[in-house]
Amino acid sequence: MSQRLEVDLNAVLVAVTAEEPRILVVEPPRSQDAPSQEPPALPFGSFDPVSDRTLELGLRRWVYEQT
C-alpha cells in the first residue's frame, strides 16, 4: 500500500515601514451571516515533495501561483 505524504509550508513576510516592523497575515474567510471567530494566520500553501526539489523552491512556486 502506498502512502501519500502531505506537507504544508508557512511563509513569514516581513516589511519595515516608518521604522515599524509589519508581518503579513491572512484573514480567515468570512460569511455574510457571521464573522469568523478564527484569528489571522500566516500565509500557507502546500509543498509537493515529488515536484519541488527543495522547500525554498516549493515556497517560491506557491507564492508565484498566488500572485
N, C-alpha and C positions, 0 to 999 in steps of 0.2 A: 504494500500500500504506500503510495507517495503522499507526503505531507506538503502542504503549501506554507511557505514562510511569508509572513507579513510584517513589514517594518514601517513605522511612521517616523517622519522627520519633523522636528520643530525648528523654526527659524527665529533668531533674535535679531531684529533690525533696529539699530540704534542710530540716532541723529542728535546732534547738538545744535540748538538754535538759541541765539541770545544767551549763550553760556548756560543753557538749561538742557540737561540730557532728556531725551524722549525715547520711548520704546513703542514700536508699532504693535498694536493688538487688534484682534478681530472681534467684533461684536457677535454674539450668538443670534441666530435667526429670530425674528420677532413675528408673532402672528398679529392679525388685526384685532383679535379679541382680547389678548393679554400680552403684556411684555414678558420677555423671558426672565427667569429667575437665575439664569446662568451668568457667571461673571465673564468679563472679556478674557480672551485667551491669546496665547502666542499663535502666529500663523503656523499651519502644519500641512503636511502632504505625505503622500506615500513614496516609499523607496522600493524600487524593483531590483532585487539582487541579481536577477538574470541579465537585465539590460543596462543597469547602472554599475559601472566598474568601481566607483568609489562613492562614499557618502556625499562628498562635495559635488561630484558630477550629478548625482541624483537630486540634490537640493537645487543646483543651478537649473536642471531640466524643469523641475517643478515650478520654480519662480518664473522661468521663461513662459511656461504654459499659462500662468496666472496673469501675466502682464501683456 
